[in-house]
Amino acid sequence: MLDVRRLRLLRELKIRGTLAGVAAALAYSPSAVSQQLALLEKEAGVVLLKKVGRRVQLTPQAEILVEHTTHLLERLELAEADLRASTTTVSGTVRVAVFQSAALAVIPRALTFLAEDFPALRVEVTEREPERGLFDVAARDFDLVLAEQYPGHTRAHWPDLDRINLATDALRLAVPPAENSRVGADRLEDTAGLPWVMEPVGTASRQWATQLCRSAGFEPDVRFETADLIAHIRLIESGNAVGILPDLVWAGRMPAVQLHDLPGTPHRTLFSAARRSSAGRPGVVAVRGALDRAVSKVATPTESDPLEPPRPFEPLAPV
């Protein structure tokens, strides 16, 4: 009989690529991972790994086992979801990966709703870039990811993940307030030659913003690079940079910078993704419901929230 725990190690090796990566993800030592995979080879009666340079590679027989293991883990997750759905209390732990602006604007409200409605549910939230968050959900490190997609940018397709769109979020040119502005700029073309702040190279937002500037006829002078959008705001507010900011960063307060529409009025899309096999878990369903409520709260100003942004992002119906 094949050991499910060892089969999972083999699948982890397929996903993460190295024994060290598997060990780090599962809090094992590399030697322990290697020993367990050696035992799995004995159980299977076939060679599962072969050395290629300093790394190991899965054999065709190992690939067969990985495919079956994926289906097995999905069935176990479906069984757990059905079991939890049969009870009247929403409990357990839901691990959520989020990107920064969502963590600041949406997650606090969602957690408040969850604490009121489902006090037995534990929600753990970790900041992750969207690409990493999607990978981590597929790898079972998280249960749900709140991610973003920029115009014209596609993300890696994970067939075992679903996707529910939450909202569209306007992207606008952000320039210093009049009192801190050294040069007037209310159009994208006006920022040619000015210092820019952008997210790190390789991120979807950086690729999109750079292409937008190039389409306007200039290469942006990126002097400040950070994934922290609060730092973006501070640099722009103080008159040291210009940039592009999503409306979501202003949820709950008035903008501290001047905002101008960009050509084509671009928007990014906010969405959540979960493994299809666990999407029916009551805890995951509850968290998604709270995210929907939080998005609607941010997107619809009320008398109790007088400082909502003047041009909020728009919630979407699930697709």
C-alpha positions in Angstrom: 0.0 0.0 0.0 1.4 3.4 -1.0 1.7 5.9 1.8 -0.3 9.1 1.2 2.1 11.3 3.1 5.0 10.1 1.0 2.9 10.6 -2.2 2.3 14.1 -1.1 6.1 14.7 -0.8 6.5 13.5 -4.4 3.8 15.9 -5.6 5.5 18.7 -3.6 8.7 17.9 -5.4 6.9 18.2 -8.7 5.5 21.6 -7.7 8.6 23.1 -6.0 11.4 21.6 -8.1 13.9 20.8 -5.4 14.2 18.7 -2.2 15.2 21.9 -0.4 12.0 23.6 -1.6 9.9 20.7 -0.3 11.7 20.7 3.0 11.2 24.4 3.5 7.5 24.3 2.6 6.7 21.3 4.9 9.2 22.1 7.8 11.3 18.9 7.1 15.0 18.5 6.6 16.1 17.8 3.1 17.6 14.5 4.3 14.2 13.5 5.8 12.5 14.3 2.5 15.0 12.2 0.6 14.6 9.3 3.0 10.8 9.3 2.7 11.0 9.4 -1.1 13.4 6.5 -1.0 10.9 4.5 1.1 8.2 5.5 -1.5 10.3 4.0 -4.3 10.5 0.7 -2.3 6.7 0.7 -1.8 6.1 1.5 -5.5 8.7 -1.0 -6.8 9.9 1.4 -9.5 12.5 4.1 -9.8 10.8 7.5 -9.1 13.8 9.9 -9.2 16.9 10.3 -11.3 19.8 12.6 -10.8 20.3 15.4 -13.3 23.4 17.3 -12.3 22.9 18.5 -8.7 19.1 18.1 -8.9 16.7 15.3 -9.1 14.1 14.8 -11.8 10.8 12.8 -11.7 10.7 9.7 -13.9 7.6 8.9 -16.1 6.4 6.5 -13.3 6.7 9.3 -10.8 4.6 11.6 -13.0 1.9 9.0 -13.1 1.9 8.8 -9.3 1.8 12.6 -9.0 -1.3 12.8 -11.2 -3.1 10.2 -9.1 -2.0 11.9 -5.9 -3.5 15.2 -7.1 -6.8 13.5 -7.6 -6.5 11.8 -4.3 -5.9 15.0 -2.4 -8.8 16.7 -4.2 -11.1 13.9 -3.1 -9.9 14.2 0.5 -10.5 17.9 0.4 -14.0 17.4 -1.1 -14.7 14.9 1.7 -13.6 17.4 4.3 -15.7 20.1 2.8 -18.8 17.9 2.8 -18.1 16.9 6.4 -17.8 20.5 7.5 -20.9 21.5 5.6 -22.9 18.8 7.5 -22.4 20.7 10.8 -24.2 23.8 11.9 -21.1 25.7 13.1 -18.6 27.4 10.7 -15.2 26.7 12.3 -11.7 25.7 11.5 -8.9 27.8 9.9 -8.9 29.6 6.6 -5.5 30.8 5.4 -5.8 33.8 3.1 -3.1 35.4 0.9 -3.6 39.0 -0.1 -1.8 41.8 -1.9 -1.1 45.0 0.0 -3.8 47.5 -1.0 -6.5 44.9 -0.5 -4.9 44.0 2.9 -5.3 47.7 3.9 -8.7 48.5 2.5 -10.8 45.3 2.3 -9.4 42.8 4.8 -10.0 44.7 8.1 -13.7 45.2 7.3 -14.1 41.5 6.1 -12.5 40.3 9.4 -14.9 42.4 11.4 -17.9 40.8 9.6 -16.4 37.4 10.1 -15.8 37.9 13.9 -19.4 39.0 14.3 -21.0 36.3 12.2 -18.6 33.3 12.6 -16.8 33.7 15.9 -15.5 30.1 15.8 -13.8 30.6 12.5 -10.1 31.4 12.6 -8.8 33.4 9.7 -5.0 33.8 9.0 -4.0 36.5 6.6 -0.5 36.9 5.0 0.6 39.4 2.4 1.6 37.9 -0.9 2.2 39.2 -4.4 -0.7 37.9 -6.6 1.5 35.5 -8.7 3.0 34.0 -5.5 -0.4 33.9 -3.8 -2.0 31.9 -6.7 1.0 29.5 -6.7 0.7 29.1 -2.9 -3.0 28.3 -3.1 -2.4 25.7 -5.8 0.3 24.2 -3.6 -2.0 24.0 -0.6 -0.1 26.5 1.5 -3.1 28.8 1.5 -6.9 28.2 1.1 -7.8 31.5 -0.7 -6.0 34.3 -2.4 -7.2 37.8 -3.1 -5.4 38.9 -6.2 -5.4 41.6 -8.9 -5.2 41.6 -12.7 -4.0 44.6 -14.7 -5.4 45.6 -18.2 -4.0 43.4 -20.9 -2.1 41.2 -18.5 -2.8 37.5 -18.1 -1.8 35.5 -15.1 -0.5 31.9 -15.1 -3.4 29.5 -15.5 -4.0 27.1 -12.6 -6.7 24.6 -13.8 -7.4 23.4 -10.2 -8.3 26.9 -9.1 -11.5 28.7 -9.6 -11.9 32.5 -9.9 -14.5 35.0 -8.6 -14.3 38.6 -9.7 -14.9 41.1 -6.8 -14.5 44.6 -8.3 -12.9 46.8 -10.8 -10.5 49.4 -9.4 -9.7 52.6 -11.3 -6.0 53.4 -11.9 -5.1 57.1 -12.0 -2.1 59.3 -12.4 -1.0 60.6 -9.0 1.0 63.8 -8.8 2.0 66.0 -5.8 -0.6 68.3 -4.3 -0.3 71.9 -5.5 1.6 73.1 -2.4 4.3 70.5 -3.0 4.4 70.5 -6.8 7.5 71.8 -8.5 6.1 71.2 -12.0 2.5 71.2 -13.1 1.4 67.9 -14.5 -2.2 66.8 -15.1 -1.6 64.5 -18.2 0.6 61.5 -18.5 2.7 63.2 -21.2 3.5 66.0 -18.7 5.4 63.6 -16.5 8.1 62.8 -19.0 11.4 63.7 -17.3 9.9 63.8 -13.8 11.0 61.2 -11.1 8.7 58.2 -10.9 7.9 55.7 -8.2 6.9 52.2 -9.3 6.6 48.7 -8.0 9.5 46.3 -8.5 10.6 45.1 -12.0 8.8 41.9 -12.9 5.5 42.8 -11.3 2.4 43.1 -13.4 1.8 46.7 -12.2 5.3 47.7 -13.2 5.1 46.1 -16.6 1.7 47.8 -17.3 2.8 51.2 -16.1 6.0 51.2 -18.1 4.1 50.2 -21.3 1.6 53.0 -20.6 4.4 55.6 -20.4 6.0 54.3 -23.5 2.7 54.5 -25.4 2.6 58.2 -24.3 6.0 58.7 -26.0 8.5 58.5 -23.1 10.5 56.1 -20.9 9.7 56.7 -17.2 12.5 57.9 -15.0 12.0 55.4 -12.2 14.1 56.6 -9.2 12.1 54.9 -6.5 11.2 51.2 -6.5 9.0 49.6 -3.8 6.1 47.3 -3.5 4.8 49.4 -0.5 2.0 51.6 -1.9 2.0 53.7 1.3 5.6 54.6 0.4 4.3 55.5 -3.1 1.8 57.9 -1.5 4.4 59.5 0.8 6.9 60.1 -2.0 4.2 61.6 -4.2 2.6 63.6 -1.5 5.9 65.2 -0.5 6.6 66.3 -4.0 9.5 63.8 -4.7 7.8 61.6 -7.3 4.8 60.9 -9.5 3.2 57.6 -10.0 0.0 55.6 -10.7 -2.2 54.6 -7.8 -5.4 52.5 -7.6 -8.5 54.0 -6.0 -8.5 51.2 -3.5 -5.6 52.8 -1.5 -7.9 55.7 -0.6 -10.7 53.6 0.9 -11.7 55.3 4.1 -10.0 58.7 3.5 -9.7 61.5 1.0 -6.7 61.4 -1.4 -3.6 63.1 -0.2 -2.4 63.8 -3.8 -3.8 65.1 -7.0 -5.4 62.4 -9.1 -5.9 62.6 -12.9 -7.6 60.2 -15.3 -5.3 58.2 -17.6 -5.8 57.6 -21.3 -8.6 55.0 -21.8 -9.6 55.2 -18.1 -7.9 51.9 -17.2 -9.1 49.6 -14.4 -7.6 46.6 -12.7 -9.7 43.7 -11.6 -9.8 42.3 -8.1 -10.6 38.6 -7.7 -10.4 35.7 -5.3 -9.3 32.2 -6.2 -9.5 28.9 -4.3 -8.9 25.3 -5.1 -12.1 23.9 -6.7 -11.9 20.9 -4.3 -12.1 23.2 -1.3 -14.2 26.1 -2.6 -17.3 24.6 -1.0 -15.8 24.5 2.5 -18.1 26.6 4.8 -15.1 28.6 6.1 -14.0 29.5 2.5 -17.5 30.4 1.6 -17.9 32.5 4.7 -14.6 34.4 3.9 -15.7 35.1 0.3 -19.0 36.3 1.6 -17.3 38.7 4.0 -15.0 39.9 1.2 -18.1 40.7 -1.0 -19.6 42.7 1.9 -16.3 44.5 2.5 -16.0 45.5 -1.1 -19.5 46.8 -1.2 -18.9 48.8 1.9 -15.8 50.4 0.4 -17.5 51.0 -3.0 -20.6 52.5 -1.6 -20.1 55.6 0.7 -22.5 55.9 3.6 -23.1 58.6 6.3 -21.1 56.6 8.7 -18.1 56.6 6.4 -17.8 60.3 5.3 -14.3 60.0 4.1 -14.8 57.4 1.4 -13.0 58.2 -1.8 -14.9 60.5 -4.2 -14.6 58.0 -7.1 -14.7 54.5 -5.6 -14.1 51.3 -7.4 -17.0 49.2 -8.6 -18.1 45.8 -7.3 -18.8 43.1 -9.8 -21.2 40.2 -9.9 -19.4 36.9 -9.6 -18.6 35.1 -12.8 
